[in-house]
């Protein structure tokens, strides 16, 4: 289909509240017109009041994760490298059919992300648009360096071990050569990794060398940074994306907003972990028995303030971890509404408009003339009831680049 005219749509453009009776024209894979005057040629599709919204962005995508944490193997060595590629292909397809038409990598084993991007772009696989990530760049003995001390294992399964500015600088350049467009570093513990939130894993010099090397070659840096000290260190170094930020306070909020740094809270995994640990999370509950529970409650309490201050918040979580399977992406959105008191409309802005900005492409995430026609047709209004997006049967159609991935029901 070269030209499609969607009529009678309830249009959520990624920013404003839905507008009834809208017309959207798609041509050449992009949005050609909004509410055009007069008759418009093309295949006319009456949406009958259904919501037309931008494809969402899964901003913390681990393409090779599948039940991570359930096995005792070193990450990336659970299966052969080619098997991880098959895992990534399936996870990518799941994301697309859940209405997430773009994903931003947050580390993958065996250089899979770059190949996944290429295979999708070449039409070999069905999947979303991909910003490919590096391996986890981590210092010896920290975070995802779970290699037994008695084993000499290659760096390039899931984690790449670096110590000192020069090793980080070299790793960044090599990862870019391998196809990465996003560097992933572990600056702190916390957020349910083996080290405490206050632990800082990288020196200022190591982090500055990482950012300098990445930015010098047009690549961005995202950091696992939970504690306040680590967040501020990331801001000092010019990190582009702070993952988790559980210790964010007023000082952090002000600096994050001023710098335009993205924050991905990723609170669905902590919620699931707390429930399994017997520290149940209930609406309105403010006291927890565990450090993780108190960190979760704190983050829920400051998200609204951060959004109001202009912090660029986006969505994405550690899907593929044990108990948090790929495909449950929309459940993360509900956490922010139910536990942090954020409106569904605001959370959808995070998943669409802000997610589009997170990709760095500039032409996804909102429905505007000239942008790519990555679209989802929803039975109902997710800006009122965000749980609708968890029901794939209510995603009546999905388009990527103006082409139906999932056609409208007949």
Number of C-alpha atoms within 10 A of each C-alpha: 12 11 19 22 21 21 22 19 23 24 25 24 21 28 19 12 15 21 15 15 15 20 21 23 24 26 20 16 20 23 24 20 18 16 14 13 7 5 6 14 9 15 14 14 15 13 21 13 19 20 27 32 28 34 32 32 34 31 27 23 29 28 33 30 25 21 15 21 14 10 10 10 14 18 21 20 16 15 10 11 16 11 12 23 21 15 16 24 22 17 23 30 18 19 24 26 21 23 33 30 30 28 29 27 28 29 29 29 26 23 24 27 32 21 17 26 21 16 15 18 15 10 9 10 16 19 28 27 24 25 24 29 32 33 30 27 28 23 24 15 13 20 24 22 20 15 17 11 8 6 7 8 12 11 17 17 20 24 28 22 21 20 14 14 18 14 15 26 20 14 22 30 17 13 20 21 10 15 19 26 25 27 29 27 29 23 30 28 23 24 27 16 13 13 16 17 24 16 17 23 22 22 16 17 13 21 27 21 21 30 23 18 21 23 16 11 12 10 19 23 26 27 26 26 33 29 25 20 19 29 28 18 19 26 18 14 17 19 27 24 28 24 27 23 27 27 22 25 18 12 10 19 22 14 16 26 19 12 16 14 21 22 27 23 25 25 24 24 20 18 21 15 18 20 14 11 12 10 16 16 18 10 10 11 10 13 11 16 11 13 14 22 22 15 22 25 21 17 22 22 15 17 22 17 14 22 17 11 15 14 23 23 25 28 28 29 26 22 28 23 17 17 16 20 16 23 21 18 25 23 15 22 25 23 18 23 19 16 20 21 16 18 17 21 22 20 23 24 26 28 27 30 23 25 31 28 19 29 22 12 10 12 18 32 33 28 28 19 16 16 18 26 29 31 29 26 25 25 21 18 22 18 20 13 14 21 17 19 23 19 12 15 13 13 22 18 21 27 23 25 20 22 20 15 20 17 13 13 7 3
